[in-house]
Amino acid sequence: MQKQRIVEVEHVEDHIVAFPAPRARPELRLADASDMSVVGPARRLQNDLARAFAADAGWSVKRTVIVGGVFHAVVLGALAMAASNFIPHIGL
């Protein structure tokens, strides 16, 4: 198939006919109020699951921030304790 196409292209005297015209590019335009946002199925599933779990657990933003703050305080406390036990070993 490819050899046949090469032969056809080599024997065509008018090179403009031998190669197809390039495809026209889509025209660029600015988005307006009538355009819809594109949300993929994975993002929709993620949003639906997040809404379902949030509604099921009854978590508020305040509760989430408090739990996140406690978590970070525990992690930073553990790192501080590890550093305080490690610093004397460096000095010896």
Protein Blocks (a to p, Z undefined) as FASTA:
>chain_A
ZZmmmmmmmmpmblmlmpccdddddddddddfkbccdddfklmmmmmmmmmmmmmnopaf
klmmmmmmmmmmmmmmmmmmmmmmmmmmmmZZ
